[in-house]
């Protein structure tokens, strides 16, 4: 009897400790976001201070925090900075920019049409928005110089396009998404329903079309004409130094093309993406396309620190159980709703907001099982809800914590957090409205 009481007391104390960590974690997250918005401290410094606060308060394990400095996505992002800088050093980007300008005849809409179309096509084969953005940004920046406009006018729409449309079509990595979804259904013992190969395309194709129309025809109306940071954007316009020697020029082309092809066929090569990107970055220096000093200066350290701090925030939220707490509340709330469209709205909105501060893979792992169990309790078809959660988690572009592509874009375009959020509002509303309306209609919860 006494031992039972002691066990209960210990459990309550443990639960109280976990709850206090959760509250502290949320407070640090809020203060971090406020600091980002006010902008008194550089975002990289804020991110590192935030990470230290998570560690010192016990919200994040020190070893886990240290590991974020060697995160594969971070290494990939920094390597792509160097690869893009090397490619930008060649004459190719100038030639492409001049050709695009001749075809577009000075029309920004025609320029966006071409770049957005290519971006979305690449996103079907390369399941990484960082890589797709890293391939497209140098050419678009050079085109901006040809047209005498600021890159801040067009770079964020490219980021939105490569983030929100990744793996929509069942090509490359997109062909395996349905198997992953069915794996979740099997793991949660709800195999009455299954996800077909084309269901993910059927669910997300309308939002892909809407994003194409928005990014081509409307996005630049919400973009700043000049960098909000007034000259603090990374130096990434077409290079004005002396042209490279013929050997180095050809080396720059070949390295960039081989790196891109290796990324396209990465599943077949079975080489991790960060290894491919880093190999390309090292090759740019080895073959003299960039000097060692130029390569180091191409790495935007403040944005690298911002990314590390973002990982720390997501890790702290995950480690303190914030995601599970929100998920449990969401499931309980959904069970009380009777309208499938309202349920769909809740299951899109909450993961969408969480994935702005946590890695989308973490949010998917938390929320898809919760969505399946909630549908199982209601005796409903979970396919639509599962696809809604996936769509929400692949729409992470509102903050630099959302995906590595956003810090990279912020570095190139000289964006601050306020300008990123301002440009995100309309596409976020469009994605929510289209996804919820379409998916809950095509994949009804009740037959």
N, C-alpha and C positions, 0 to 999 in steps of 0.2 A: 504493500500500500504506500509506504513512505517513498520507496524507490520510484513508484509511478508518479507521485506528486513532484518529486525532484526532476523527473524527465520532462514533465509538462512545463515546469518553471524554466528549465534550460531551453526548451523549444520556444517559449514565449520570449525569453531574452534574446535568442538567436533571431527570431522574427522581428523583434524590435530593432535590433542592430541593423538588419537588412533594410528595414523601412527607413531608418535614419540615413543610411547610405543612399537610398533612393531619393530622399528629399534633398540631401546635399548635392547629389548629382544633378538634379533638375535645376537647383538654384545656380550652380556653376554654369550649366548650359544656357540659362536665361541671361546671366551676366555676360557670358561670352558673346551671345548674339547681340546684346545691347552695345558692347564694345565695338563689334564689327560695324554696326549701323552708325554709331557716333563717329567712328573713324579717327579718334584722337590718337590712338596707338596704331602702328602698322599692323595689318592683319596677321602677318607671320609671327610678330611678337605676341599678340593676343592669343594666338593658337598655342604657342609654347607655354605661356603662363597658364592657360586653361589646362593643358596636359599635366603640368606640375601640380596644379590644384587638385585634379582628379587623383593623382598618385598620393599626394600628401594627406588627403582626406580618406584614403582607403577605398575610393570608388573604382580604382583601376590598379591592377597588379603592376609593380615596377618593371618586371621582366617583359610583360606584355607591351607596356608602353615603349620600352627600349626597342622591342622588335619592330615597331612601326617604322623606325628609321630605315629598315631594310625591307620594307613591304614591297612585294613584286610589282604592284600597280604604281607605287612611287618611283621605283627604279625604271619602270617602263616610261613614265611621264618625263623624268629627267633625261632619259636617253633620247626620247623623241624630240626634246628641245634641241639637242645637239644634232640629231639627224636632220631636223628641219632647218637648222642654221647652216649646215653643210650644203644642203640642197639649195637654200636661198643664196649661197655664195656663188653658185654657178650662173651661167647666162640663161639656163633653161627657163627659170621662172620669169625672166624678163621677156623671153620670146613667147612664152605661153600668154603672159599678160597682154603683150602687144597684139597677139592673134585674137584673144578674147575680145579686146577692145574694138578691133576691126569688125569682128562678127556682130558684136553688140551695138556698134555704132553709137557709143556713148550712153546707151540705155542701161540703167542700173537694174531694171526688171529683167532684161535679157541676161545680164550677167548672173543674177541670182537664180534664174531658171536653170542655167547650165550647171552652176556649182551645186545647187541644192539637189538636182537630179543625180549627179554623179555621187554626191555624198550619200544619198539614200540607197543607191545601188551598192556602193561599197559596204554599207552597214548591213547588207544582207549576207555578205560573205565573211566579214571580219567582225567578230563579236566583241568589239572593244571600241567604245566611242573615243577614247584617247588616241588610238592609232588612226582611226578614220579622220579625226580632227587634225592630227599631226601631219597627215598626208595632204589634206586639202588647204590648210591654213597658209603655207608659204606662197602658193600660187594665187590665192585670193588676195593676200596682202600686196603682192606685186601688182595685181590688177588694180587694186585701190590706188597705188602710186601712179599707174598709167592714167587713171581717171581723175587723179588729184582729189581723192576723197579720203577721209580718215577710216582706217580699218575698224574702228569702233562702230562704224555704221553697219557693218555686215558680218562681223565675226561671231557674235552671239547667235544670230539665226542659224549659222552653220552648226554651231554646237547643239542647238535645240534639235536640228534635223538629224544629226548622227546619234543623239542620245535617245530620242523618242521613237525612232523607227528601226532600231537594231533588231535583227532577226525576226522581222514580220513575216517574210516569205519563207516557205519550207526549203531553204537552200542553205548549204553549209551547216553551220551550228544551229540554224533555225529548224532544221529537220529533226533535231533531237529533243526539242522542247516538249513535244507531246509525251514522249517517253518519261521525261522527268515528272510531268504532271501526274501521269498514271502511277508512277512510283510513290508519290505522296498519297494517292487514293488507296493503294495497296497497303502502305505503311499504317494507314489509319482505318483499315478494315472496312472500307466503303467502296467495294468494287461493283456495286450495282450499276454504276455509271463509269464510262471511260472517255478519255479525250482522244479524238481522232487526229491523224496527221495534219489535216488541213484546218482544224478548229482554231488554232492560234492565228493563222492567216485570216480566217473568216472573222475572227473577233477584232483584230487590230488593223485590218486593211482600211476601213473608213477613216480611222484616226490618222493613218499614214497619209491618205489623200488630203485630209483637212490640213495637216501640218505642211504638206507640200504647197498647198494654195496659200496658207498663211505666210510661210517663210519667203515665198517668191514675191507675193503681191503686197503684203501688209507689214511684215516684220520691220522693215527699215523705217517705217513711219514712227515706230516706238523706240528706235535706236538713237543714241546720242550722236550728233554731228561731229563732235570732237571728244577726245578721251576725257572722262570725268576727272582723271588724276592729273590732267594738264602736264603731259610730257613724261609721266612716269611709266608709260608703256614700254615693254621690252623693245629693244632696237631690232625690229624684224622686217623692216621694209626691204625691198630689193637692194642688194648690196651695191655701193657706189665706189668701192675700192678698185684697184687695178684688176683687170680680168685674170683669171687663173691661167696657168700654162695649159696647152692642149691636153697633156697627160692628166693633170689634176682635174680639168674640166670633165673629161671622159670618166675619170674615177668617181667624181661626184654623181654623175648620171647613173653609172652602173651600181654604185653602192645603194643609192636611193631606190632604184628599180628592183634590185635583188632583195633588199629589205622588204619592200612592199609585197613582192611575190612570195617571199618566205612567210609573211604574215597571212597572206591569202590561203596558203597551203599548210598552215601551221598544224592543223589536226593530222594531216598525212605525214608531216615531217616529225611530229611528236617532240618538238622543241618548244619550251616555254616562251611565251611572247616577250617577256622581259629580256630573255637571253638573246633573242633575235634583234630586239631594239638596241640593246647594249653593244652587240657585235657591230651593228651598223654605225653606232656612235664612235666606237673605237676605230673602226675602219676609216672614218672621215679624217681622223687625226693621223693614223698610220700612213695613209696615202697623200697627206699634205693638203687635203681640201680645206681643213681648218688647222690652225696652230693649236698647241695645247692651251695657250692663254685664251684664244677665241672660243674653244670648246667649253672651258670652265666658265667663261663669262656668259655663254649661251644658256647655262643652267640658271634658272631664276630661283635663287635660294629662298626669298621670302614666300614664293608660292609653294616651294617644296616643304617649308616649315608649316605653311597653312594646311597642306595636305596631311602632314603627320599629325598636326593638332586635330584635324577633322576625324582622322582614324581613331584618335584617342577619345574624342567625344562619343563616337559611335560605339567604341569598345566599352566605355564606362556605362553608357545606357544599356548595353547588352549585359554587362557583368552584374549590374545592380538589379537587373530584372525589369527595367522600365518597359521594354517591349512587351514582355509577357503580361505585365499588369494592364497595359493599355489594351492588349489583345483580349484578355479575359473580360474587361469592361465592355469592349466592343461586341463580343459574342453574346453577353447577357443582354445588351441593348438590342441587338439584332433579333433575338428571340422574342422580344416584346413588340416588334414591328410586324405589321401584317402586309404592308405594301412591298412587293419584290423590288420595285425601283428605289424605294427608300433604303432597303437593305443593301442593294447594290451601291447606292451613293455612299453609304457609311463605309462599306468595305473597299471602296475606291479612295475616298477622301483621307481616311486615317493612315493607311499605308503610304499614300502619296505624301502626306505631311511628314511622316516619320522618316521616309527615305531621303528627305532633304537634309537630315542630320545623322543618318546611319547608312552604312553601306547597303545597297539594295539587296544583295545576296542574303544579308542578315535578316532584313525585313521579310523577304520571301520565306525564309526558313521558319520564321516565327508565325507569320500570318496565314500561309496556305493551310497548314494543319488546323489552325483555329477556324478558318473558313469551312473546311471539310467537316469538322466535328459539329460546328453550328448547323450546317445543312443536314447532317446526319440526325441531329436531335429534332429537326423540324420535318424530317422525311422529305427533303427537297433535293433537287438535282444540283450538285455542287459545281458543275462544269463552268457555268457562267460566272459564278462568284470567284472561282479559282483563277479564271482568265482575267477577271477584273483586277484582282490583287496583283497578278503578274504585270498587267498593263500599268497599274499605278506605280509599281516599283521600278519600272523601266522609263519613268518620266521624271527622273531626278535631275533637275537643272536650275532650281531656284536659288541655291546657295553653293558656296565653294566646298561645303562639306558633302555635297550630294554625290559627286563623281569626280575623278581626277581631271576629266576634260574641262571642267569649269575653272579650276585654278589656272590651267594652261591657257584657256581663252581669256581670262582676266589679265594674265600677264601680257598676252599679245595685244589686246584691245585697250588696256589701261582702264578697265572697268573697276568701279568700287561696288560694294555690296548693294547699295541703294539702287544703282543703275541696273544691276543684274535682276533684282527683285521687280523693279518697274517693268522691265522687258519680259518678265516671266508671267505676269498676271493674266494677260489675254490668252496665251497658249495654254496655260494651266486650266483656265475656265473652259476653253474649247475641248481639251482632252477629257476633262471630267464629264462635260455634257454629252459629247459624242460617245465615249466609251460606255457610260452608264446606260444611256438610251438604247444604243445599238446592241450591246452585249446582252442586256437583260431582256431584250425583245427576241433576239435570235436564239439565245440559250435560256429559255424561261425556267424558273425554279420549279414550277408546277405545270405538268402537262394538261 
